[in-house]
C-alpha cells in the first residue's frame, strides 16, 4: 500500500545511514578497525578489509571498500 505521507516517501528514497570517507588507522584483532574521520575523531567500525594508512568508505558502521586518496577542500558559499 502506497503512503500519502511526504516525509515517508522522502525517507524511502534514502539509502540507509549514508557513506563517509575515513582514514584507516589500524586493524584490530577482534574483526574491527580504528578509523579517523575528517574532523579528526577516531571511531571503531566493523571490518578489516582495508589496510592501515588507506582511505575507505564506511556504510552503516562497517568498512565497505578502499577508495583512492584524493585531495579535498572545503568551500563556503
Backbone bond lengths (Angstrom), bond angles and torsions (degrees), N, CA, C in turn:
res aa  C-N    CA-C-N  psi(-1)  N-CA   C-N-CA  omega(-1)  CA-C   N-CA-C  phi
1 X - - - 1.442 - - 1.535 108.75 -
2 X 1.326 116.66 129.56 1.458 122.25 -179.50 1.529 109.87 -78.17
3 X 1.319 114.90 145.28 1.459 119.52 179.24 1.521 110.47 -97.29
4 X 1.309 116.36 151.76 1.465 121.31 175.93 1.523 110.62 -98.09
5 X 1.312 117.34 -6.70 1.457 122.34 -177.52 1.536 109.06 -73.17
6 X 1.348 118.54 116.21 1.464 120.63 -178.04 1.529 113.07 -62.32
7 X 1.338 117.25 -35.51 1.469 119.61 -179.66 1.528 110.46 -64.68
8 X 1.309 118.89 -43.02 1.459 121.67 178.66 1.525 111.09 -65.86
9 X 1.314 117.28 -36.34 1.471 120.28 176.05 1.527 110.62 -63.71
10 X 1.341 115.85 -42.67 1.458 120.05 178.95 1.521 111.19 -64.00
11 X 1.344 117.52 -46.15 1.465 121.01 -179.96 1.517 112.13 -61.11
12 X 1.326 118.23 -31.43 1.456 121.66 178.82 1.530 111.52 -66.99
13 X 1.340 117.63 -23.10 1.457 121.43 178.56 1.527 112.77 -76.67
14 X 1.319 117.28 -24.41 1.459 121.71 -177.80 1.516 110.85 -76.24
15 X 1.313 116.40 147.15 1.463 122.35 -178.77 1.522 110.75 -104.17
16 X 1.299 119.34 74.94 1.468 122.09 176.78 1.517 112.55 73.42
17 X 1.313 116.17 -149.99 1.459 122.55 -175.58 1.507 114.23 -72.85
18 X 1.277 118.50 -26.54 1.454 121.30 -174.26 1.515 110.24 113.14
19 X 1.295 115.37 -178.07 1.466 121.22 -177.02 1.512 109.17 -127.80
20 X 1.321 115.20 143.45 1.456 121.19 -178.89 1.518 109.28 -133.62
21 X 1.341 116.17 135.71 1.456 121.06 175.74 1.522 108.01 -86.81
22 X 1.332 115.97 130.37 1.459 121.99 -178.49 1.523 109.94 -133.53
23 X 1.321 116.36 165.71 1.459 122.59 171.83 1.518 107.69 -106.48
24 X 1.327 117.00 126.55 1.465 120.99 179.97 1.518 108.53 -78.54
25 X 1.332 115.96 124.54 1.464 121.84 179.94 1.523 110.46 -92.03
26 X 1.345 116.16 -45.73 1.467 119.29 -179.58 1.519 110.40 -158.33
27 X 1.332 114.15 154.32 1.463 121.08 172.10 1.514 106.99 -100.80
28 X 1.315 117.59 126.17 1.459 121.97 -177.55 1.528 109.77 -90.93
29 X 1.298 117.31 165.19 1.467 121.79 -177.08 1.517 113.18 -80.38
30 X 1.330 117.65 -6.75 1.468 120.32 -177.09 1.536 113.55 -100.74
31 X 1.339 117.60 18.76 1.462 120.86 178.89 1.515 113.74 85.61
32 X 1.317 116.99 12.74 1.465 121.15 178.90 1.523 109.80 -120.07
33 X 1.314 115.59 169.74 1.462 121.71 175.10 1.518 109.06 -132.44
34 X 1.320 115.88 149.61 1.456 121.57 172.96 1.515 106.65 -97.90
35 X 1.338 115.70 126.76 1.460 120.63 -176.77 1.521 109.67 -127.30
36 X 1.343 115.51 159.57 1.450 121.10 179.06 1.530 108.89 -116.58
37 X 1.336 115.61 128.82 1.451 121.78 176.36 1.527 109.55 -78.86
38 X 1.317 117.56 167.24 1.467 120.80 178.33 1.526 111.91 -61.40
39 X 1.322 117.57 -26.21 1.460 121.56 178.96 1.528 112.12 -73.96
40 X 1.340 117.43 -11.61 1.457 121.75 -178.07 1.514 113.20 100.04
41 X 1.325 116.98 -11.12 1.466 121.38 179.73 1.520 110.31 -71.07
42 X 1.332 116.95 138.88 1.460 122.26 177.81 1.522 109.48 -103.54
43 X 1.338 116.35 134.23 1.457 121.99 178.48 1.517 109.24 -134.42
44 X 1.323 116.15 163.04 1.454 122.44 177.79 1.529 108.16 -107.16
45 X 1.342 117.20 130.97 1.458 122.50 -179.89 1.523 109.80 -128.94
46 X 1.320 116.70 161.04 1.467 121.54 177.85 1.527 110.12 -74.75
47 X 1.322 115.84 148.74 1.459 121.81 176.55 1.507 112.52 100.29
48 X 1.330 115.52 149.39 1.462 120.79 177.28 1.519 111.54 -142.84
49 X 1.338 117.94 29.88 1.456 120.78 -176.81 1.522 114.41 -79.88
50 X 1.348 118.91 -6.69 1.461 122.23 177.53 1.523 107.91 -114.04
51 X 1.327 116.10 131.02 1.467 120.53 -176.48 1.533 111.48 -77.84
52 X 1.321 114.94 159.73 1.469 122.01 -178.17 1.522 110.89 -59.70
53 X 1.335 115.37 142.54 1.455 121.30 179.11 1.519 113.85 93.45
54 X 1.317 118.13 -11.06 1.462 122.10 -179.57 1.517 111.06 -99.62
55 X 1.324 115.35 160.36 1.464 121.85 175.13 1.523 108.47 -88.70
56 X 1.337 115.62 149.25 1.462 120.95 179.87 1.517 109.38 -146.80
57 X 1.315 115.68 161.40 1.459 122.88 173.36 1.523 107.18 -100.47
58 X 1.343 116.91 131.81 1.460 118.65 171.47 1.522 108.12 -108.75
59 X 1.318 114.68 136.61 1.456 122.41 179.54 1.514 108.18 -131.64
60 X 1.316 116.95 124.09 1.466 122.31 179.00 1.523 112.39 54.83
61 X 1.335 117.29 40.22 1.455 121.83 176.24 1.518 114.97 77.28
62 X 1.339 117.11 15.16 1.463 121.53 -177.35 1.529 109.07 -134.34
63 X 1.351 116.80 142.73 1.457 120.22 176.51 1.521 108.51 -67.62
64 X 1.327 115.83 125.42 1.459 121.01 -179.77 1.519 111.86 -88.66
65 X 1.325 116.44 -62.06 1.459 120.50 -176.78 1.523 109.79 -163.75
66 X 1.345 115.78 164.64 1.455 122.81 179.13 1.527 109.23 -77.05
67 X 1.331 116.23 143.23 1.460 121.76 176.51 1.525 108.72 -126.52
68 X 1.336 117.55 157.04 1.467 119.60 179.26 1.521 112.06 -66.62
69 X 1.298 115.67 151.47 1.461 122.04 179.73 1.526 108.66 -87.71
70 X 1.326 116.66 88.35 1.453 122.85 -178.15 1.518 110.60 -102.85
71 X 1.327 117.49 151.53 1.466 119.48 177.42 1.523 109.56 -68.85
72 X 1.348 115.80 151.92 1.451 119.69 175.86 1.516 108.87 -134.34
73 X 1.310 115.32 161.33 1.454 120.51 178.71 1.520 108.79 -146.43
74 X 1.321 115.32 159.14 1.455 121.25 179.60 1.531 106.83 -114.74
75 X 1.312 115.38 129.11 1.459 121.12 179.88 1.517 108.34 -121.06
76 X 1.315 117.41 127.18 1.458 121.02 176.47 1.516 108.81 -97.53
77 X 1.310 114.66 136.54 1.463 120.06 -179.33 1.507 109.30 -112.35
